[in-house]
Amino acid sequence: MTVRYFAGARAAVGVDTETREAGSLDELVGQIVDEHGAKLERVLTACSFLVDGTSTRDRALTLGPGAVVDVLPPFAGG
């Protein structure tokens, strides 16, 4: 699957996108926190996720091999 990072999540990870394999959103979050560390973990507490264009906070959500997961921190601005 493709994971795309935006705003503060991208800053914490240091890349725009990466490819992963995970069976659920929870497994994916565990993988990216293990690899990218505490800074990303703090950002993720406020993030929402889009999975194939649909917003979710359900970490038990099953992810397919071709899924696109967007990691979206709250956006500021007006």
C-alpha positions in Angstrom: 0.0 0.0 0.0 1.0 3.6 -0.4 1.2 5.9 2.7 1.1 9.6 2.0 2.1 12.1 4.7 0.9 15.7 4.9 2.0 18.8 6.9 3.3 17.9 10.4 3.3 14.2 9.7 5.5 14.7 6.6 7.8 16.9 8.7 8.1 14.2 11.4 8.7 11.4 8.9 10.9 13.3 6.4 9.3 11.9 3.3 6.1 12.5 1.3 5.2 8.9 0.6 6.4 5.4 1.3 5.3 1.8 0.5 4.2 -0.5 3.3 2.5 -3.9 3.9 0.0 -4.1 6.8 -3.2 -5.9 7.4 -4.9 -3.1 9.4 -4.6 0.5 10.1 -3.5 -0.3 13.6 -0.7 -2.5 12.3 0.4 0.2 9.9 0.5 2.9 12.6 2.6 0.5 14.7 5.1 0.0 11.9 5.5 3.7 11.1 5.8 4.7 14.8 8.5 1.9 15.2 10.4 3.2 12.3 10.0 7.0 12.6 9.9 7.4 16.4 8.4 9.5 19.1 8.0 12.7 17.1 5.7 11.0 14.7 3.9 9.2 17.5 3.0 12.6 19.1 1.8 13.9 15.7 -0.4 10.9 15.2 -2.4 11.5 18.3 -4.1 14.4 16.5 -4.2 12.8 13.0 -7.0 11.5 11.0 -6.6 9.0 8.2 -8.1 8.8 4.7 -8.1 5.2 3.4 -8.8 5.2 -0.4 -10.4 8.6 0.0 -12.6 7.8 2.9 -12.0 9.4 6.3 -11.6 7.0 9.2 -10.2 6.8 12.8 -11.0 3.1 13.0 -7.6 1.5 13.7 -9.1 -2.0 13.3 -9.9 -1.2 9.6 -8.6 -3.9 7.2 -6.3 -2.5 4.6 -6.0 -4.1 1.1 -2.6 -4.4 -0.7 -3.4 -1.6 -3.1 -4.8 0.8 -0.5 -3.7 4.5 -0.3 -3.5 5.8 3.2 -3.3 9.5 3.8 -2.0 10.7 7.2 -3.6 14.0 7.9 -2.8 16.2 10.9 -5.1 19.1 11.7 -4.5 21.9 9.3 -4.3 25.5 10.5 -5.2 28.5 8.4 -8.2 30.3 7.1 
